[in-house]
Amino acid sequence: MVRILGTCVALALIIVMAFPFVHDAYHRYEVAQRLKPLMSDRDLAAWRQWNGDAKSFGRSLLERCELSNGSGSPVCDPYKSAIE
């Protein structure tokens, strides 16, 4: 009985500790799938080396788009929807 309870507690602890990492990995995957059609080869290489979270990478792409096309440009709308 104690062995089963200990195993359940250990399993619950592993799940609680792994949740933030799994959540971040899934969010990164989700944002990457939405941004992939918008990214150039250079952006894809930068994405592979990016250490931050997915939203901050998307924001950097959005900021770059707004710098080159003007703030509020409709060309940048796909970037906005991808990071939301």
C-alpha distances in whole Angstrom, upper triangle without the diagonal:
4,5,5,6,9,10,11,12,14,15,17,18,20,21,23,24,26,27,30,31,31,33,35,36,36,38,40,40,42,44,45,46,48,50,50,54,55,55,57,57,57,54,52,52,52,49,47,48,47,44,44,43,44,46,48,49,50,52,54,55,56,58,59,60,62,64,65,66,66,64,63,64,63,62,59,58,55,54,53,51,49,48,47
4,5,5,6,8,10,10,12,14,15,16,18,20,21,22,24,26,29,30,29,31,34,34,35,37,39,39,41,43,44,45,47,49,50,53,54,54,56,55,55,53,51,51,50,47,46,46,45,42,42,41,42,44,46,47,49,50,52,53,54,56,58,59,60,62,64,65,65,62,61,63,62,61,58,57,55,53,52,51,48,47,46
4,5,5,6,9,10,10,12,14,15,16,18,20,21,22,24,27,28,28,30,32,32,33,36,37,37,39,42,42,43,45,47,47,51,52,51,54,53,53,51,48,48,48,45,43,44,43,40,40,39,41,43,44,46,47,49,50,52,53,55,56,57,59,61,62,63,63,61,60,61,61,60,57,55,53,51,51,49,47,45,45
4,5,5,6,9,10,10,12,14,15,17,18,20,21,22,26,26,26,28,31,31,31,34,35,35,37,39,40,41,43,45,45,49,50,50,52,51,52,49,47,47,47,44,42,43,42,39,39,38,39,41,43,44,45,47,49,50,51,53,55,56,57,59,61,61,61,59,58,59,58,58,55,53,51,49,49,47,45,43,43
4,5,5,6,9,10,11,12,14,15,17,18,20,21,24,25,25,27,30,30,30,33,35,35,36,39,40,41,43,45,45,48,50,49,52,51,51,49,46,47,46,43,42,42,41,38,38,37,38,40,42,43,44,46,48,49,50,52,53,55,56,58,60,60,60,58,57,58,57,57,53,52,50,48,47,46,44,42,41
4,5,5,6,9,10,10,12,14,15,16,18,20,23,24,24,26,28,29,29,32,33,34,35,38,39,40,42,44,44,47,49,48,50,50,50,47,45,45,44,41,40,40,39,36,36,35,37,38,40,41,43,44,46,47,49,50,52,53,55,56,58,59,59,57,56,57,56,56,53,51,49,47,47,45,43,41,41
4,5,5,6,9,10,11,12,14,15,16,18,21,22,21,24,26,26,27,30,31,31,33,35,36,37,39,41,41,45,46,45,48,47,47,45,42,42,42,39,37,38,37,34,34,33,35,37,38,40,41,43,44,46,47,49,50,51,53,55,56,57,57,55,54,55,54,54,51,49,47,45,45,43,41,39,39
4,5,5,6,9,10,11,12,14,15,16,20,21,20,22,25,25,25,28,30,30,31,34,35,35,38,39,40,43,45,44,47,46,47,44,41,42,41,38,37,38,36,34,34,32,33,35,37,38,39,41,43,44,45,47,49,50,51,53,55,55,55,53,52,53,52,52,49,47,45,43,43,41,39,37,37
4,5,5,6,9,10,11,12,14,15,18,20,20,21,24,25,25,27,29,30,31,33,35,36,38,39,40,43,45,44,47,46,46,43,41,42,41,38,36,37,35,32,32,31,32,34,36,37,38,40,42,43,44,46,48,49,50,52,54,54,54,52,51,53,52,51,48,47,44,43,42,41,38,37,36
4,5,5,6,9,10,11,12,14,17,18,18,20,22,23,24,26,28,28,30,32,33,34,36,38,38,42,43,42,44,44,44,41,39,39,38,35,34,34,33,30,30,29,31,33,34,35,37,38,40,41,43,44,46,47,49,50,52,53,53,51,50,52,51,50,47,46,43,42,41,40,37,36,35
4,5,5,6,9,10,11,12,16,16,15,18,20,20,21,24,25,25,27,29,30,31,33,35,36,39,40,40,42,41,42,39,37,37,36,33,32,33,31,29,29,27,29,31,33,34,35,37,38,40,41,43,44,45,47,49,50,51,51,49,48,49,48,48,45,43,41,39,39,37,35,33,33
4,5,5,6,9,10,11,14,15,15,16,19,20,20,22,24,25,26,28,30,31,33,34,35,38,40,39,42,41,42,39,37,37,36,33,32,33,31,28,28,26,28,29,31,32,34,35,37,38,39,41,43,44,45,47,49,49,50,47,46,48,47,46,43,42,39,38,37,36,33,32,31
4,5,5,6,9,10,13,14,14,16,18,19,20,22,24,25,26,28,29,31,33,34,35,38,39,39,41,41,40,38,36,36,35,32,31,31,29,26,26,25,27,28,30,31,33,34,36,37,38,40,42,43,44,46,48,49,49,46,46,47,47,46,43,41,39,37,37,36,33,31,31
4,6,5,6,9,11,11,12,14,16,17,18,20,21,22,24,26,27,28,30,32,32,36,37,36,38,38,38,35,33,33,32,29,28,28,27,24,24,23,24,27,28,29,31,32,34,35,37,38,40,41,43,44,46,47,47,45,44,46,45,44,41,40,37,35,35,34,31,30,30
4,5,5,6,9,10,10,12,14,15,15,18,19,20,21,24,25,26,28,29,30,34,35,34,37,36,36,34,31,32,31,28,27,28,26,24,23,21,23,25,26,28,29,31,32,34,35,36,38,39,41,43,44,45,45,43,42,43,42,42,38,37,35,33,33,31,29,27,27
4,6,5,8,10,10,11,14,15,16,17,19,21,22,24,25,26,28,30,31,34,35,34,37,37,37,34,32,33,31,28,27,28,26,23,22,20,22,23,25,27,28,29,31,33,34,35,37,38,39,41,43,44,44,41,41,42,42,41,38,36,34,32,32,31,28,26,26
4,6,7,8,10,11,13,14,16,17,18,20,21,23,24,26,28,29,30,33,34,33,36,35,35,32,30,30,29,26,25,25,23,20,20,19,21,22,24,25,27,28,30,31,33,34,36,37,38,40,42,43,43,41,40,42,41,41,37,36,34,32,31,31,28,26,26
4,6,6,6,9,10,11,12,14,16,17,18,20,21,23,25,26,27,30,31,30,33,32,32,29,27,28,26,23,22,23,21,19,18,17,18,21,22,23,25,26,28,29,31,32,34,35,37,38,40,41,41,39,39,40,39,38,35,34,32,30,29,28,26,24,24
4,5,5,6,9,10,10,12,14,15,16,18,20,21,23,24,25,29,29,29,32,32,31,28,27,28,26,23,22,23,21,19,18,16,17,19,21,22,23,25,26,28,29,31,32,33,35,37,38,39,39,37,36,37,37,36,33,31,29,27,27,26,23,21,21
4,6,5,6,9,10,10,12,14,15,16,18,20,21,22,24,27,27,27,30,30,29,26,25,25,24,20,20,21,18,16,14,12,14,16,17,19,20,21,23,25,26,27,29,31,32,33,35,36,36,34,33,35,34,34,30,29,27,25,24,24,21,19,19
4,5,5,6,9,10,11,12,14,15,16,18,20,21,22,25,26,25,27,27,27,24,22,23,21,18,17,18,16,14,13,11,13,15,17,18,19,21,22,24,25,27,28,30,31,33,35,35,36,34,34,35,34,33,30,29,27,25,25,24,21,19,20
4,5,5,6,9,10,11,12,14,15,17,19,20,21,24,25,24,27,27,27,24,22,23,22,19,18,19,17,16,15,13,14,16,18,19,20,22,23,24,26,28,29,30,32,34,35,36,36,34,34,34,34,32,29,28,26,24,24,23,20,18,19
4,5,5,6,9,10,11,12,14,15,17,18,20,23,24,23,26,27,27,23,22,23,22,18,18,20,17,16,14,11,12,13,16,17,17,19,21,22,23,25,27,28,29,31,33,33,34,32,31,32,31,30,27,26,23,22,21,20,17,16,16
4,5,5,6,9,10,11,12,14,16,16,18,21,21,21,24,24,23,20,19,20,18,15,15,16,14,12,10,8,8,11,13,13,15,16,18,19,21,22,24,25,27,28,30,31,31,29,29,30,29,28,25,24,22,19,19,19,16,14,15
4,5,5,6,9,10,10,12,14,15,16,19,20,19,22,22,22,19,17,18,17,14,13,15,13,12,11,9,9,12,14,14,15,18,19,20,21,23,24,25,27,29,30,31,32,30,30,30,30,28,25,24,22,20,20,19,16,15,16
4,5,5,6,9,10,11,13,14,15,18,19,19,22,22,23,20,18,20,19,15,15,17,15,15,14,11,10,12,15,15,15,18,20,20,21,24,25,25,27,29,30,31,32,30,29,29,28,27,24,23,20,19,19,17,14,14,14
4,5,5,6,8,10,11,12,14,17,17,17,21,22,22,18,17,19,18,14,15,17,14,14,12,9,7,9,12,12,12,15,17,17,18,20,22,22,24,26,27,28,28,26,25,26,25,24,21,20,17,16,16,14,11,10,11
4,5,5,6,9,10,10,12,15,16,15,18,18,18,15,13,15,14,10,11,13,11,11,10,7,5,8,10,10,10,13,15,15,16,19,20,20,22,24,25,26,27,26,25,25,25,23,20,20,17,15,16,15,11,10,12
4,6,5,6,9,10,10,14,15,14,17,18,18,15,13,15,15,11,12,14,13,14,13,11,8,11,14,12,12,16,17,16,18,21,22,22,24,26,27,27,28,27,26,26,25,23,21,20,17,15,17,15,12,12,14
4,5,5,7,9,10,13,14,14,18,19,20,16,15,18,17,13,15,17,15,16,15,12,9,10,14,13,12,15,17,16,17,20,21,21,23,25,26,26,27,25,24,24,23,21,19,18,14,13,14,12,9,9,11
4,5,5,6,8,11,11,12,15,17,17,14,13,16,14,11,13,15,13,14,13,10,6,7,10,9,8,11,13,12,13,16,17,17,19,21,22,22,23,22,21,21,20,18,16,15,12,10,11,10,6,6,9
4,5,5,6,9,10,9,13,14,14,11,9,12,12,8,10,13,12,14,13,11,7,10,12,10,9,12,13,12,14,17,17,17,20,22,22,22,24,23,22,22,21,19,16,16,13,11,13,12,9,9,12
4,6,5,8,10,10,14,15,16,13,11,15,15,12,13,16,15,17,17,14,11,12,15,13,12,15,16,14,16,19,19,19,21,24,24,23,25,24,23,22,21,19,17,16,12,12,14,12,9,11,13
4,6,7,8,10,13,15,17,13,13,16,16,13,15,18,16,18,17,15,11,11,14,12,10,13,15,13,13,17,17,16,18,21,21,21,22,21,20,19,17,15,14,12,9,9,10,8,5,8,10
4,6,5,6,10,12,13,10,9,13,13,10,13,15,14,17,15,14,10,10,12,10,7,11,12,9,11,14,14,13,16,18,18,18,20,19,18,17,16,14,12,12,8,7,10,9,6,8,11
4,5,5,8,10,12,9,8,11,12,10,12,15,14,17,17,16,12,14,15,12,11,14,14,12,14,17,16,15,18,20,20,20,22,22,21,20,18,16,14,15,11,10,14,13,10,12,15
4,6,8,11,13,11,10,14,15,13,15,18,18,21,20,19,15,16,18,15,13,16,16,13,14,17,16,15,18,20,19,19,21,21,20,18,17,14,13,13,10,10,14,13,10,13,16
4,7,10,11,9,10,13,13,12,15,18,17,20,19,18,14,15,16,13,10,13,13,9,11,14,13,11,14,16,15,15,17,18,17,15,14,11,10,11,8,8,11,11,9,12,15
4,7,8,5,6,10,10,9,12,14,14,17,17,17,13,14,15,11,10,13,12,9,11,14,12,11,15,16,15,16,19,19,19,17,17,13,12,14,11,10,13,14,11,13,17
4,5,5,6,9,10,10,13,15,15,19,19,19,16,18,17,14,13,16,14,11,13,15,13,12,16,17,15,16,20,21,21,19,19,15,14,17,14,13,17,18,15,17,20
4,5,5,6,9,10,11,13,14,18,19,20,17,19,19,15,15,18,16,13,16,18,15,16,19,20,18,20,23,24,25,23,22,19,18,20,18,16,20,21,18,19,23
4,5,5,6,9,10,11,12,16,17,18,16,18,17,13,14,16,14,12,15,16,13,14,18,18,16,19,21,23,24,22,22,19,18,20,18,16,20,21,18,19,23
4,5,5,6,9,10,10,14,14,15,13,14,13,10,10,13,10,8,12,13,11,12,16,16,15,17,20,20,21,20,20,17,15,17,15,13,16,18,15,15,19
4,5,5,6,9,10,13,14,15,13,15,15,11,12,15,13,11,15,17,15,16,19,20,19,21,23,24,24,23,22,19,18,19,16,14,18,18,15,16,19
4,5,5,7,9,12,14,16,14,17,16,12,14,17,14,13,17,18,16,18,21,21,20,23,25,26,27,25,25,22,21,22,20,18,21,22,18,19,22
4,5,5,6,10,11,13,12,14,13,9,11,14,11,11,14,15,14,16,19,18,19,21,23,23,24,24,24,21,19,21,19,16,19,20,17,17,20
4,5,5,9,10,10,9,11,11,7,10,12,11,10,14,15,14,16,19,20,20,22,24,23,24,23,23,21,18,20,17,14,17,18,14,14,18
4,6,8,11,12,11,14,14,11,13,16,15,14,18,19,18,20,23,23,23,25,27,27,28,27,27,24,22,23,21,18,21,21,17,17,21
4,6,9,12,12,15,13,11,14,16,14,15,18,19,18,20,23,23,23,26,27,27,28,28,28,26,23,25,22,20,22,23,19,18,22
4,6,8,9,11,10,7,11,13,11,12,16,16,16,18,21,21,22,24,25,25,26,26,26,24,21,22,20,17,19,20,17,15,19
4,7,9,12,10,9,13,14,13,15,18,18,19,21,23,23,25,27,28,27,28,28,29,27,24,25,23,19,21,22,19,17,19
4,7,8,7,7,11,11,11,13,16,16,17,19,21,21,23,25,26,24,25,26,27,25,21,22,21,17,18,19,16,14,16
4,6,6,7,9,10,11,13,15,16,17,19,20,22,24,25,25,23,24,25,25,24,20,20,19,15,16,17,14,11,13
4,6,5,6,9,10,11,12,14,16,17,18,20,22,22,23,22,21,22,22,20,17,17,15,12,13,13,10,8,11
4,5,5,6,9,10,10,12,14,15,16,18,20,20,21,19,18,20,20,19,15,15,14,10,10,11,9,6,8
4,5,5,6,9,10,10,12,14,15,16,18,20,20,18,18,20,20,19,16,16,15,12,12,14,12,9,11
4,5,5,6,9,10,11,13,14,15,17,18,19,18,19,19,20,18,14,16,14,11,12,14,11,9,12
4,5,5,6,9,10,11,12,14,16,16,17,16,16,16,16,15,11,12,10,7,8,10,7,6,9
4,5,5,6,8,10,10,12,14,15,15,13,14,15,16,15,11,12,12,8,8,11,10,7,10
4,5,5,6,9,10,10,12,14,14,14,15,15,17,15,12,14,13,10,11,14,12,10,14
4,5,5,6,9,10,11,12,13,13,14,13,14,12,9,11,11,7,10,12,11,10,13
4,5,5,6,9,10,10,11,10,10,10,11,10,6,9,9,6,7,10,10,9,12
4,5,5,6,9,10,10,9,10,11,13,12,9,12,13,9,10,14,13,12,14
4,5,5,6,9,10,10,12,12,14,12,9,13,13,10,12,15,15,14,17
4,5,5,6,8,8,10,8,10,8,6,10,10,8,10,13,13,14,16
4,5,5,5,5,7,7,10,9,7,10,12,10,11,14,15,15,17
4,6,6,7,10,10,13,12,10,14,15,13,14,18,18,17,20
4,6,9,11,10,12,10,10,14,15,14,15,18,19,19,21
4,7,8,6,9,7,8,11,13,13,14,17,18,18,20
4,6,6,9,9,9,12,15,14,14,17,19,19,20
4,6,9,10,9,11,14,13,12,15,17,17,18
4,6,8,7,8,12,11,10,13,15,15,16
4,5,6,7,10,11,11,13,15,16,17
4,5,5,8,10,10,11,14,15,16
4,6,7,9,10,12,13,15,16
4,6,5,7,9,10,11,13
4,5,5,6,9,10,11
4,5,5,6,9,10
4,5,5,6,9
4,5,6,6
4,6,5
4,6
4
